[in-house]
Amino acid sequence: MVFGRAERRRQSAPAEPVTLKILVAGGFGVGKTTLVGAVSEIRPLRTEEHLTEAGRPVDDLHGVEAKSTTTVAMDFGRITVHDALVLYLFGTPGQDRFWFLWDELARGALGAVVLADTRRLEDSFAAIDYFERRGLPFVVAVNCFDGADRYPAESVRDALDLDPGVPVLLCDARVQGSARDVLVAVVEHAMQRSAQQPEPALP
């Protein structure tokens, strides 16, 4: 009887949720910090510093002239998608001089979001190339800024020369539901990619 009660207690104990690491990447000023902040259920960790005159020669503010801060290490947030799944979000710095941090941030990641801005689409190429070289699954999410031209997802795919299997979504990084849909798409895409991998040959 004691064994039976202990067994029932073990069976009813809630399972620990699966935790996954997702990167949020893209060019300077594309909305990475905004997206992490929009969905995080904890106060996001931010490493933002004010832009200075010293950085003006290397910080391209074309299209984001109102931007006054930049991420110098990472953004960090957390979102519980449902009881069994928690995502840890790591926003990467967008400027070239902080790229040495990317390898460490990418370690152990399930997948990534590459945020894109149609006004500066070329700024997405570096992040796309990085994840393609590492074989890390990613989706491209076009952040629909106010006043920016809107293009169909397939037009963005062609402009970025993406493989047909890479999902392209339109989003508003300021809106929690929109940002959450992007993160769910990353998880789904990564799981599909994993399921398509060939089984290792038995010895």
VONU-618522 format. One record per residue: x, y, z of N, C-alpha, C, O in turn. Coordinates in pm, whole numbers, plus 50000, padded with zeros to 5 digits. Layout:
residues N
XYZXYZXYZXYZ
...
This chain:
residues 203
500834987950000500005000050000500865012550000500575022149928
501935012750080502825024350080503455026149944503565037349894
503875015049884504465015749751503485021549651503865029549566
502235017549661501225022449567501015037449579500875044249478
500995042649703500825057149720502025064549665501865074949600
503235059549690504435066149638504435066149486504835075849423
503985055049430503945054249283502975064449226503275070749125
501805066249291500845076049242501395090149253501155098549166
502155092949361502745106349376503745109049266503805120149212
504545098649232505535100549125504835103048993505285111448914
503755096048967503055097548840502385111248828502255116448717
501955117048938501225129548932502135141848939501675153048920
503445139748966504365150948973504465157748837504605150948735
504385171148833504455178048705505825176548640506855176848707
505815174848509507065173248436507755186848421507095197148409
509075186548421509825198848399509665203148252509705194748163
509485216248227509325220548088510625219248010511715219948067
510505217347881511655217547791512085232047774511245240747750
513375234747787513905248247769514755248647642515605239947621
514525258647560515235259847433515815273847419515255283647468
516935274647353517635287347331517415292147188517645284647093
516955304547174516705310447044517495323447032517495331547124
518165325446919518855338046892517945347446815517155343046731
518075360346843517385370746767518475379546707519165386746780
518625378946576519755385446509519255394746399518055395746372
520205401646338519875410946230520765423046235521645424146321
520535432246144521365444046134521125454046245520235452346329
521925464546244521855475246342520515482546331520125486846223
519805483846445518575491446448517375484746387516405491446352
517415471446374516315464446305515175460546399514105456746353
515395461446532514315458446625514525446446714513565441146770
515755441846728516025429846809515685432146956515015423947019
516165443247011515885446447151514385448147172513845443947275
513715454147076512265456247086511525442947090510615441247170
511905433547003511215420546997511395412947128510435407647183
512625412447178512865405347304512045411547416511455404447497
512015424847422511265431547526509775429747514509065429547614
509275428147389507835426847368507285413647421506135413147466
508085403047418507565389947455508065384847590507485375647646
509125390747642509735385247763508795386647883508225397347907
508645375647958507805375748078508595380148201508025382048309
509885381648186510725387348291511245400748240511185403648120
511755408748331512355421248287513585418148203514525411848253
513615422348077514725418347990516055423948040516125435148091
517095415948024518445420748048518915427647921518905421547813
519325440147932519775447647814521165453247841521485457047954
521975453747737523325459447748523435470747647524305470547559
522555480547660522535491747566523395503247617523445506047737
524065509647524524845521647553524445532547455523995529647344
524605544847496524285556047408525295557147295526495555447315
524795560047176525675562847063526415575847089525865585247146
527675576247047528495588047071529075593146939528985586446836
529665604846945530315610546827531475601746782531765600946663
532135595146879533275586646843532865575046754533655570246673
531605570446770531155559246689530515563146558530165554446478
530365576046533529675580546412530315575346283529585571846190
531655574746273532245569846147531945555146118532015551046002
531615547146221531405532846198529955528446215529615517246177
529105536946271527695533546291526865539946180526705552146176
526335531646091525515536545981524095538846030523365529246056
523695551346043522365554646093521375557545982520265562246008
521755554645858520825557145747519565548745765519635536545775
518415555445768517145548545786516725547145931515565544345959
517655549046025517345548346168517965560346239518575558946344
517795572046180518435584046231518035587446374518795593846447
516835583146416516365586246551516945577046657516745579346776
517665566746618518205557146715519315563746796520195570246739
519255562146929520245568647015521045558847099522005562847166
520685545847098521405535847176521725523847089521155522146981
522645515547137522995503347065523325492347166523825495047275
523025479747128523355468247212524825464847195525305463347082
525555463847306526995461447297527375447247339528535443447322
526465439547392526765425547426525605416647385525745408747291
524455417847452523305409647416522075415047487522165422847581
520925410647440519665411947512519275397947558519585388047491
518605397047672518175383947721516755384847774516415394147847
515925375147736514565374547785514095360147790514805350947747
512905358147843512335344547856510835345247829510155354647870
510345334947758508905334047734508475319547751509105310447698
507395317447826506795304247839505725302847731504685309447737
505985294347634505045292547523503835284647572502695288347542
504075273847646503035266647718503715259047831504925260147848
502955251547909503495245548031504725236848006505565235248095
504835231347885505925221947857507075228247779508035221247746
507005241347747508035247247662508345261447706507465270047711
509625263847737510105277147773511235280747677512145272747653
511175292947623512205297647532513055308247602512535317547664
514365306747591515305316947636515805324347513516315318247419
515665337447515515955345647398517255353347418517465359547523
518115352847318519375360147321519435368947197519565364047085
519345382047219519465391547110520925394947086521625398847179
521375393646962522775396046929523025410746900522095417746858
524245415646922524575429346880524615430046728525045420646662
524165441346673524035442446529525225448546457525295447846334
526155454346530527265461246464528445451946444528705442946524
529175454246335530275445446298531315443946409531865433146427
531575454646482532665454146580532345445446701533225442646782
531085440946713530715432146824530465417646777529935409546853
530855414546655530575401246601531345390146671530955378546664
532425393746740533185383246809532355376346916532735365546962
531245382346958530375376447060529435365847004528895357747079
529235365846874528195357246816528445342446838527505335046867
529695337946825529975323546839529565318546978529005307646991
529845326447080529475322347216527965322547234527405313447295
527295332847181525845333547194525155322247119524105317447162
525735317947006525105307646924525275293546981524575284346939
526185291947076526455278647131525195272947197524645279247288
524745261247153523605254547212522245259647166521225255347220
522215268547068520935274047022520195264046933520815257046853
518875263646949518045255246862517875261546725517885254546624
517735274746721517495281646596517575296646617517925301446725
517245304046511517415318546517516345325646435515755320046343
516115338246473515315347646396516275357646335517115363346405
516165359946205516885370946142515845381746113515015380246022
515885392646191514985403746166515495411846048516695414146034
514575416245964514945423745844514115436545836512975436945882
514695446745776514045459645751514115462145602515215462545546
512985463745535512985465345389513725477845345514125478745229
513915487445433514665499545398516165497045398516915504745337
516595486445465518025483245475518195468145464518845461845548
517625462345361517575447845349518965441645343519185430445388
519905449145286521255443645272521915441045407522865433245415
521425447345513522005445145646521695431245700522285427045800
520795424045635520435410545679521395399945627521435388845682
522175403045524522985392845459523995386545554524195374445551
524645394645638525685389345725525125378845821525725368245840
523965381645881523365372045975522915359445901523115348345950
522325361145783521895349545705523085340745670523035328445684
524165346945623525375339345589525925332045711526365320645700
525885338545826526425332445948525665319745983526275309446010
524335320345983523555308646021523595297845914523545285945946
523675301745788523815291645683525125284145698525145271945683
526215291145728527515284445744527515275045863528135264445858
526825278745970526775270246089525735259146079525725250146162
524875259745979523825249745966522745251346071522045241646103
522605263546127521595265946231520275270146167520255279846091
519185263046195517895266746135517515281146173517705285446286
516955288546076516535302246104515325305746019515075299645915
514595315746065513515321645986513865336345967514575342246049
513365342245860513505356545836512185363245868511145359545813
512225373045958511025380345997511205394945957512085401846008
510365399645866510435413445821509685422145921508475420845937
510415430945987509815439946085509175451546010509875459545947
507865452546016507125462245935507105475846005506175479046078
508145483645982508255496946042507205506245982506825504845866
506755515746063505835525946014506525533945903507655538545918
505815535345792506355543145680507235535345585507575540445478
507605523045621508435514945530507565508145426506425504545454
508115506345306507385499445201507135484945241507985478545303
505955479845206505605465945235505745457645108505325461845000
506345445845121506545436945009506055422945046506115419145163
505585415344948505195401444978506395393345027507535396344993
506105383145106507175374845161508045368845051509265367945066
507435364844940508215358644832509165368644767510245364844722
508765381344762509665391544706510885393244797512005394944749
510655392944929511765393745023512665381545009513895382845012
512075369744994512855357544975513775358744854514955355344861
513225363544743514035364944622515145375144642516285372844599
514835386344707515825396844727516985392144815518125396244796
516685383444911517705378245003518335365244952519265360045014
517825360044840518345347744780518315336244882519305329244902
517175334544945517025324145047516675310744986516065310044879
517065300045054516645286745014515125285645028514545292145115
514485277544944513015276444951512485271945086511355275245122
513285264545162512805259445290512865269145405512385266145514
513455280945385513565290745494512265298745504511895305545409
511575298045617510325305745631510585320845632511565325545689
509695328345567509745342945568508405347945620507355344245567
508435356345724507225361245786507255376445793508325382545792
506085382545799505965396745827505555398245973504725390546022
506125407946043505815409346185505905423946227506395432446153
505425426546347505625439346414506305436046547505655430846638
507595438946557508375435046675507875441446802508245437146911
507035451846792506515458646912505335451246972504985453447088
504715442446895503465436046936503755422046989504365413846919
503335419247111503655406547175503205394547092503975385247071
501955394747046501445383246972502195381046843502465369546806
502535391646773503275390546646504675384846671505125376046598
505355390046772506695385146804506645370546850507525362646815
505635367046927505495353246974505305343746855505865332846854
504515347746756504305339246639505625336546566505835325546514
506495346546562507795344646498508615334246572509245325646510
508625334846704509395325346783508855311146770509615301546762
507535309846768506925296646747507335291246611507595279246597
507395299946510507805295546376509235290446375509555280946303
510105296646454511495291946464511525277846520512205269146466
510805275546630510795262346693510245251846595510835241046581
509135254946529508545245446434509495242346320509645230846280
510145252646267511085250746156512265242246200512695233346126
512805244946319513945237246367513565222546390514345213546359
512375220246443511915206446466511725199046334512075187346322
511185205946235511015199746103512365196446041512545185845981
513315205646055514665203146003515295191046070515925182846005
515105190146203515675178946277515055165846234515755155746224
513735165846208513045153546167513485148946030513405137145998
513955158345947514365154945811515805150045804516235145045700
516555151545915517935146845914517975131745905517205125045973
518865126245824518955111545814519425105245944520245110846015
518885093645974519295086246092520755081946078521165077545971
521555083046186522935078446177523015063546152522225055746206
523975059546070524135045346036524595037446157525445042146233
524045025646177524465017146287525815011246258526115008146142
526665009546362527995003746338527894989246299528924982846275
